[in-house]
Amino acid sequence: MVQKISSDGERKLLAILKVLSESSEPLGSATIARELERYGIYLSERGVRYNLKLADERGYTQPMGRDGRMITTQGLQELTAALAPERVGFVLEKLELLAFQTTFDPAKRTGRVPINTSLIDKSQFKKALAVMGAAFKAGICVSDLVATASEGEKLGSVVVPPGKIGLATVCSATINGVLLKAGVPVESKFGGVLEVRKSQPSRFVAIINYSGTSLDPSEQYIRARMTSVGKVITTGSGRLLANFREMPALSRALAEEKIAQLKAAGIGGVYALGNTSEPLCQIPVGLNRVGMVLLGGLNPITLAVEAGIEIDNIAESGLVDFERLVSFWKI
């Protein structure tokens, strides 16, 4: 039986979920207790264990043996819903955190990269892969490197639930992270739906600013069926997921160097790079700034959704070691 808890208890439980959501590894009660202090919450290890038991009963967390616990997809959904009023700009904060945590070195091809996680019914997995292949082949993705996980295993911060198979795709935040480590300050502006004409980027027809939302734009566009990735592939004209970034104009040469290194390592995603102070895809940029359009990492998944396959997506779901990624064509 799921126990009812007080409003103060709910606050503590949500704080524990937030701590777990920021980790791609299972956490024990001692570690959680230390992390809670960052939010002004002081709980003993015993108190943390009590709240974790409640979270288990509600399906918000999953025990991972002696390693501790991880937050579940249901827990992430509850956290998003409960904290929505105070999480305006949360997506921007998450992108910045992932960029900071990125350790991938494209020259050495080692380190950790940000991912998106998609959960697909076992019975639909092979069909979904068959459909997605066209998007990967056409290059409408950040990378054709992916990772998979079975139920009970984790991808980033997501534990794959029963009856599902997890598929991780490389997130465009990887580009932010690599450029940041190289000294290029990239500003994430918005996620959008980009109209493509004759295989060239044309204009954004939908925009959600990262600084004004608690929900990932790509997830919302997929649910709303606002894309036509299939048409982009077959006719060269249609609508796909894309993101807009800005950087100082003086950093463009260094950015191009790092983008080339990323591409050599199997990570692309830069769809268009603008000129100094000039609009890009009808989006104005600041003085002495350069605009950059990145393809959405979930475009291949979007193609499967357009084909009628139900898929749950968690964008910016954490990080994985680059060595864990394999070519899509090998799965």
N, C-alpha and C positions, 0 to 999 in steps of 0.2 A: 504494500500500500504506500502511495506517495504521500509523504508528510507535508503539511502546510507549515510555512515558516513566516516569521514576522517581516515587516518592511526592512528592518535593520539586517535581518538574516538574508533577505533577498539581495540587499546591497552587497553583503559579503560574498554571497554565492556568485553574483555577477562579476565581482572583482576577481574571483578565482578563475572564472571562465575567461576573463580578459587576459589574465596572466598566461593561461594555457593557450589562448589563441595566438599569442605572440611568439610561441615556441614551436619549432618543427620537431622537437624531441619530447618524449614523455618526461614529466616532472614529478618529483616526489614531494611529500608534504613539507619537508624542511626547506626545499628550494622555493616552493610556493609561498611559505610563510615569510621568507626574506623578501621576495618580490612584492608582496602585498604592502610592505612598508612604504613603497614608492607612492602608493595611493592613500597613505595615511591610515591604513588598516592594520591593526596589530592583533594577530591571532596566534595562539600556540599551535604547535604541530598537531596536537590532539584536536583543537578546534578546526584546523584545516581538514583533518581526516573525517571529522563529523560532516562537514559541508560537502566533502567529496562523495561521501556515502549518499547524501541527498541528491547530488548531481547524477550519480550512477542510477539511482531509482528513477529519475526523470528522463534518463537517456541522453543527458548532456555530456557525460564523460564516459570513457571506456578504460578499464584497468588494463595495463600492459605489463603485468607481472611485477617483478621487483623494480623495473625501471620507473614505475609511477603510472600516471594517467595522461591521456590525451583528450582533447575536446572532440566531440563528434560533430557530424554535419548538423544534427538537430541542435546541439549546443551552440554552434556558430549562428544558426538562424535565430535562436532565442536571444543571443547576445546582441545581434543586429537590431532586432525588434525592440528589445527593452531599452537600449541606449540610443535609439534613433534621435530623440530630441537634442541630446548633447553631443551627437557625433557628426554634426554638419562639418564637412571638411575631413571626415575620417578617411576617405579614400586617398586624398592627397597625403595625409600623414602616413598611411600605409605604404604608398608608393615611395615616399622619401625614406621610410625605415628600410624597405626592401633594397633600395639603391645603396643605402649605407651598409647593409649587411652583405651585399654582393661581394664575393671575393674572387670571382672568376678572372683568370688571367688568359686572354685569348692567345697570347704567344706560347705559353706553356700548356694551355688547354687543361688547366686544373682549377679547382675552386668550386664555389657554390653559386648556383644561378636561381633566380626567382622563377616560379612556375605558376600555371593555372591548373586546377584539378577538375576533371570532368568525371562524373559517376554514371556508368552505363549499365543497364540490365545485362546480366550474363547472356540471356537469350538473344539480345540485340547487338552484342559486341562485334561479332564478325561482320554483320551487315553494316554497322556504323563505320568500321574500318574500310570496308569496300567503297563506301560513299566518300569518306574523307580523303581517300587517295587522290582524287582529282584536284583538291585544293592544295595538297602538298606538292603534287606534280607541277601545278601551275605556279608555285611559289607564293601563294597568297597566305603566308604565314610568317612567323618570326624565324622558325627553324623547322626542319623535318626530324629533329631529334626529339624523342619522347621517352617517357618511362611509364611502366604499368605496375599495378599492385592489385592483389587479390583481397577479398574481404578479410578484415581484421588487420591488414597491413596499412601503412601510412604513406602518403605522398605530401611532402611539406608538413603542414599542420593538420591535415585531414586524414581521419581514419576511414577506410573504405567499409561501408556498412554491408550487412548480409545481402546476398543476391546481386551484388554489384561488382563491377571491375572498374578500377580507377585508371584514368589515362591523364598523364601530366604532359602539358605542352609548355614550351618556353615562353615566358612572359616578356613583353616589351620593356618591362622595368629593368631587364638585364642590360639593355643599352644605356639606360640612365646610370646604372651602377658602374659599368665599365668606364663611361665618360667621367663620372664623378671621381673615380680613383685616379684618372689621368689628369685631373685638375680642371675639367670642363664642367661648369655649373649649369646643369640642364634644369629648366623650369617646366614642370608638367602643367599644361593649361586645361585640357579637356579631353574627354572621350567622345567619339562621334560616329555617325554613319556617313561614309564618304561615297559620293557619286563618282563612278568611273565611266568615262566615255572613250570609246575606241582604244581601250587598254591604257588610258592615261588618267591620272587623278584630276578631277574637275573641281568639285566643290563639296563642302560639308552641308548636308541637308538636315542634320540633327546634331545637337551639341548639349552635353551636360558638363558643366564646369566641375572639376575635381574639388575645388574649394567650397562648393555649395551643396554637396551631396554626401549622404551616409551610405549610399548604395553604389556598387560598381556600375558604370554606364553600360559596359558590354553585356553584363548579365541582363540588364533591363531591355536593351535593344533585342537581344535574342528572344526573350520571353514575349516581347511585343511583335515579333516576326517582322522587323523593319528592314531586313537585309534581303539581298538577292545575289548571294555569292555564286550560286549556280549560273546565273546569267552572265556574271563577270567572266567566268571560266569559258562558257560556250559561245558568247557573242562579243565579249570585250567591253560590254556596257552593263552596268548594274550598280548595286550598292553593297558595300562591305564595311566591316568594323575597322576603325582607324583611330589613332590618337594624335594629339598635337602637342609639340614641345617647342620651347624657345631656348636660345643660348646666345651669349655675347658673340658679336660678329668676329672679334679678334680670335676667338677659339675655334673658328671653323676649320682651319687647316689641321689642327690637332685632332678635332673630332673626326674629320675624314680619314685620318691615319688609323684611328682606333676602329672606326666603322669597317675599314678594309680588313683589319686584323680579325674582327669578329666574323666577317663573311668568310674568311679563310678557315675559321674554326667551325663553320657550319651554322652560324647565327647571323641572319640578315635582318629583315624587318624594316629597314629604312626605305620608305616608299618615295619620298621626295624631300629634297633639301633646298631651301630657298636662298635668295640673295639678300644682301644686307639691306635692312629697312624696307624690303619689298613684301607685299602680301603674298601668301602662299595658299592656293586652293581657296581664294577669296577671303582668307583670314588675315587681317592686318597684324603686323608685328611692330614692336617698339623701335625707337631710334637706335641705330647701331646694334640691332638684334637680327638673328637669323631664325626663320621658322623651320620646323622639321616635322614631317608626317611619318608616323610609324604604323605599320600594319598591326591589327589586333591579333594577339596570339591565339584567340579562340575562333578565328575564321574557319579553320577546318571543321571544328565542332559545329559551327553555325550551319555549314553545308549539310551535315547530317540531320540537324534539327529541321532544316528546310525540307528534307526528304521525309519528314514525319516521325523521326526517331526521338523519343523522349530522353533528354539528358539533363542531369542536374550539374550546374557549373558553379565553381567557387573560384573566382578570379583572384589573382595575387594571393595564392594560398600558402605561401612559404617558400622555402628554398630546398634544393637537392644538390648533391655532389654531381659535378659535370660528368664524372666517370659512370654515373648510373644511367645516363641517357644513351639511347641507342637509336639507330636510324628507324624511322617509321616503317621502312620497307622490309625490316627484319622481323617485324611482329605479325 
